[in-house]
Amino acid sequence: MYNTILFDLDGTLTDPGLGITNSAAYALKKHGIEVADRTVLYPFIGPPLLDSFQRFYGFSEEQSEQAVADYREYFREKGLFENEVYSGVEELLQRLKESGKRLIIATSKPEEFAVKILKHFGLASYFDYIVGATMDSSRSKKGDVIAYALEVCGITDKTDVVMVGDREHDVLGAKENGLDSVGVLYGYGSREELEKAGATCVAETVEDILRFV
């Protein structure tokens, strides 16, 4: 039984596919790269952007920093709300709160954007804390975000804390901080990815999360 539940945002609570891929395509176009099929940019959903531009397009660190700035130029104005809440998520959060759970957002998305998205969809009130990355990338990796969330929430006993997310970064970040994890399959990660990373359990649906936590 877990009393504190950390949630990833993208691919776990909301489907940000359109906004993230449009923003990434916008940034890549500024660097002379045209993307015909938006789905090839799905790997951008979840990991820190700085890493993704380097990993998937071979950008230098300097080029990646500029690409992230270009990405945010589009995302701040349009991509932020090219997004939708997964079916059943609000009901899940409501039931968890009613049962006395402490809910925390731990996302690699910049905190400023995470707060705006959660407020826009009426989900912010379910969370005791919303913790995200910093704009300057000094805190961007999921392990660092989770560590910061535990620190600001004053959590020292990790035995009743679990991380819920859809990508390997969520699982690995949880392990790095000594936490159990629930990998979700309705987002952008595969069962193979989540199990290989060492997820404590894997949820196929939003309803499964409630059973596990």
VEXKOL-833766 format. One record per residue (C-alpha): residue in three letters; z, x, y. Coordinates in pm, whole numbers, padded with zeros to 5 digits, always signed. Layout:
VEXKOL-833766
ALAZXY ...
***
This chain:
VEXKOL-833766
MET+00000+00000+00000 TYR-00102+00140+00340 ASN+00069+00047+00666 THR-00156+00246+00902 ILE-00532+00219+00875 LEU-00775+00442+01061 PHE-01123+00298+01103 ASP-01449+00469+01176 LEU-01666+00265+01416 ASP-02038+00325+01355 GLY-02151+00202+01015 THR-01803+00069+00935 LEU-01717-00197+01192 THR-02051-00225+01368 ASP-02414-00157+01281 PRO-02531+00075+01562 GLY-02864+00161+01399 LEU-03094+00036+01673 GLY-02904+00190+01964 ILE-02844+00528+01805 THR-03198+00574+01674 ASN-03351+00459+02003 SER-03129+00705+02190 ALA-03212+00990+01953 ALA-03585+00913+01975 TYR-03558+00911+02356 ALA-03388+01253+02353 LEU-03637+01402+02106 LYS-03931+01275+02311 LYS-03796+01469+02609 HIS-03823+01778+02387 GLY-04182+01700+02289 ILE-04102+01539+01952 GLU-04243+01193+01880 VAL-04075+00987+01607 ALA-04299+00718+01460 ASP-04051+00576+01209 ARG-03705+00503+01349 THR-03547+00506+01003 VAL-03590+00884+00974 LEU-03320+00906+01243 TYR-03056+00722+01039 PRO-02885+01054+00951 PHE-02783+01068+01320 ILE-02548+00777+01256 GLY-02201+00914+01194 PRO-02202+01295+01238 PRO-02144+01466+01575 LEU-02469+01465+01774 LEU-02453+01834+01860 ASP-02459+01919+01491 SER-02734+01668+01410 PHE-02990+01803+01658 GLN-02933+02153+01521 ARG-02931+02051+01156 PHE-03224+01809+01150 TYR-03452+01957+01418 GLY-03354+02322+01432 PHE-03239+02311+01794 SER-03041+02600+01935 GLU-02692+02522+02062 GLU-02824+02518+02420 GLN-03112+02286+02327 SER-02872+02060+02139 GLU-02641+02033+02438 GLN-02937+01923+02653 ALA-03053+01681+02383 VAL-02706+01525+02370 ALA-02716+01479+02747 ASP-03061+01317+02716 TYR-02936+01095+02435 ARG-02645+00974+02645 GLU-02877+00900+02935 TYR-03038+00624+02726 PHE-02727+00528+02530 ARG-02509+00473+02837 GLU-02756+00223+02988 LYS-02910+00051+02683 GLY-02818+00192+02343 LEU-02447+00116+02381 PHE-02502-00254+02318 GLU-02802-00232+02081 ASN-02540-00291+01818 GLU-02384-00572+01613 VAL-02056-00635+01433 TYR-02084-00651+01055 SER-02020-00993+00905 GLY-01656-01039+00807 VAL-01522-00749+01013 GLU-01331-00954+01271 GLU-01175-01164+00997 LEU-01071-00843+00818 LEU-00908-00702+01131 GLN-00733-01031+01203 ARG-00584-01054+00854 LEU-00469-00692+00862 LYS-00297-00742+01198 GLU-00136-01064+01081 SER+00006-00875+00782 GLY+00169-00622+01015 LYS-00068-00327+00972 ARG-00116-00069+01246 LEU-00489-00025+01316 ILE-00641+00281+01484 ILE-01000+00372+01567 ALA-01096+00733+01480 THR-01461+00786+01569 SER-01687+01080+01647 LYS-01843+00865+01919 PRO-01717+00956+02266 GLU-01397+00763+02334 GLU-01538+00616+02655 PHE-01826+00456+02465 ALA-01607+00339+02176 VAL-01375+00154+02413 LYS-01667-00017+02588 ILE-01825-00126+02258 LEU-01501-00263+02115 LYS-01424-00452+02436 HIS-01780-00587+02451 PHE-01748-00734+02101 GLY-01391-00857+02151 LEU-01242-00622+01893 ALA-01037-00387+02112 SER-00721-00600+02099 TYR-00687-00547+01723 PHE-00625-00175+01765 ASP-00307+00004+01867 TYR-00510+00312+01963 ILE-00877+00391+02013 VAL-00938+00762+01955 GLY-01281+00922+01985 ALA-01461+01242+02067 THR-01460+01407+02407 MET-01772+01418+02622 ASP-01763+01800+02631 SER-01765+01821+02247 SER-01432+02004+02241 ARG-01321+01730+02004 SER-01616+01599+01802 LYS-01573+01677+01432 LYS-01413+01395+01236 GLY-01129+01611+01107 ASP-01034+01700+01465 VAL-01056+01337+01576 ILE-00831+01224+01291 ALA-00582+01504+01362 TYR-00567+01398+01727 ALA-00523+01032+01629 LEU-00228+01124+01406 GLU-00079+01333+01686 VAL-00105+01076+01966 CYS+00023+00802+01735 GLY+00321+01014+01632 ILE+00236+00993+01263 THR+00411+01252+01048 ASP+00445+01063+00717 LYS+00089+01042+00585 THR+00167+00872+00254 ASP+00096+00522+00387 VAL-00206+00615+00603 VAL-00572+00570+00500 MET-00908+00643+00665 VAL-01192+00391+00626 GLY-01549+00507+00693 ASP-01906+00509+00566 ARG-02002+00878+00568 GLU-01887+01198+00400 HIS-01750+01319+00733 ASP-01492+01039+00726 VAL-01383+01131+00373 LEU-01378+01506+00434 GLY-01196+01459+00765 ALA-00933+01249+00587 LYS-00889+01511+00314 GLU-00858+01784+00576 ASN-00563+01593+00721 GLY-00402+01502+00389 LEU-00505+01134+00395 ASP-00647+00896+00137 SER-00984+00741+00222 VAL-01194+00433+00156 GLY-01570+00490+00163 VAL-01777+00182+00250 LEU-02123+00124+00106 TYR-02260-00135+00349 GLY-02294+00130+00621 TYR-02516+00440+00620 GLY-02365+00651+00344 SER-02442+00632-00028 ARG-02204+00604-00321 GLU-02312+00952-00431 GLU-02234+01098-00088 LEU-01892+00932-00067 GLU-01786+01009-00424 LYS-01903+01369-00398 ALA-01695+01408-00082 GLY-01393+01279-00275 ALA-01329+00925-00148 THR-01010+00779-00293 CYS-01203+00457-00357 VAL-01536+00301-00261 ALA-01575-00048-00111 GLU-01904-00229-00157 THR-01821-00507+00091 VAL-01597-00572+00391 GLU-01386-00796+00167 ASP-01328-00505-00072 ILE-01156-00310+00207 LEU-00886-00576+00229 ARG-00821-00547-00143 PHE-00793-00170-00131 VAL-00568-00136+00175 
***
